[in-house]
Amino acid sequence: MEAFSVSTEVRPPWKVITVEGEVDFDTVDAFHSIVEAAVYQAPPRLLFDLTGVTFIDSHGVDVVLDAYRDLGATASRYAD
């Protein structure tokens, strides 16, 4: 198994989440924790850099899709 890492960096107007290695059942909890925290922190725009990902299973894809949905819900609350 390849080494897994996930990090965040703010590059206005984006919060960039960089992932390397395999995103699967064994690593998805760490990935989810970082992404979930990023969704609720400024800036409210996420960019995923997945160029270093060698494999992503449905658990990892779900994390990305959940972030997309959560950001949409967050944005609609502040639109008024």
C-alpha positions as CSV (number, residue, x, y, z in Angstrom):
1,M,0.0,0.0,0.0
2,E,1.3,3.4,-0.9
3,A,1.7,6.1,1.8
4,F,-1.4,8.2,2.2
5,S,-1.3,11.9,3.0
6,V,-3.8,14.8,3.0
7,S,-3.1,18.4,3.6
8,T,-4.8,21.8,3.2
9,E,-3.5,25.1,2.1
10,V,-5.3,28.4,1.6
11,R,-4.7,30.0,-1.8
12,P,-7.4,32.8,-1.9
13,P,-10.1,32.4,-2.8
14,W,-9.6,28.7,-2.4
15,K,-8.9,26.2,0.3
16,V,-6.8,23.5,-1.5
17,I,-7.0,20.0,-0.3
18,T,-4.1,17.9,-1.6
19,V,-4.3,14.2,-1.4
20,E,-1.6,11.6,-2.2
21,G,-1.7,7.8,-2.2
22,E,-4.7,5.5,-2.0
23,V,-8.1,6.7,-0.7
24,D,-9.9,3.6,0.4
25,F,-11.6,2.1,3.4
26,D,-8.4,2.2,5.5
27,T,-7.7,5.9,4.8
28,V,-11.1,7.5,4.2
29,D,-11.6,8.5,7.9
30,A,-8.6,10.7,7.8
31,F,-9.6,12.2,4.5
32,H,-13.2,12.8,5.7
33,S,-12.0,14.5,8.9
34,I,-9.9,17.0,6.9
35,V,-12.6,17.7,4.3
36,E,-15.3,18.1,6.9
37,A,-13.3,20.6,8.8
38,A,-12.5,22.5,5.6
39,V,-16.1,22.8,4.6
40,Y,-16.9,24.9,7.7
41,Q,-13.8,27.1,7.6
42,A,-13.1,30.2,5.5
43,P,-12.7,30.5,2.6
44,P,-15.9,28.6,1.7
45,R,-14.5,27.4,-1.7
46,L,-12.7,24.0,-1.9
47,L,-10.4,22.8,-4.6
48,F,-9.3,19.2,-4.5
49,D,-5.8,18.4,-5.9
50,L,-6.0,14.7,-6.6
51,T,-3.1,14.5,-9.0
52,G,-1.1,12.3,-6.5
53,V,-4.0,9.9,-5.9
54,T,-3.2,6.4,-7.2
55,F,-6.5,4.9,-6.3
56,I,-9.9,6.1,-4.9
57,D,-12.8,3.9,-4.1
58,S,-16.4,4.7,-3.6
59,H,-15.8,5.8,0.1
60,G,-13.4,8.5,-1.1
61,V,-15.8,9.6,-3.9
62,D,-18.6,9.9,-1.3
63,V,-16.4,12.3,0.8
64,V,-15.9,14.6,-2.2
65,L,-19.6,14.5,-3.1
66,D,-20.7,15.1,0.5
67,A,-18.4,18.2,0.6
68,Y,-20.0,19.5,-2.6
69,R,-23.5,19.0,-1.1
70,D,-22.5,20.6,2.2
71,L,-20.9,23.6,0.5
72,G,-24.1,24.1,-1.5
73,A,-26.2,24.0,1.6
74,T,-23.9,26.4,3.4
75,A,-23.9,28.8,0.5
76,S,-27.7,28.9,0.2
77,R,-28.0,29.8,3.9
78,Y,-25.9,32.9,3.4
79,A,-27.5,33.9,0.1
80,D,-30.3,35.9,1.7
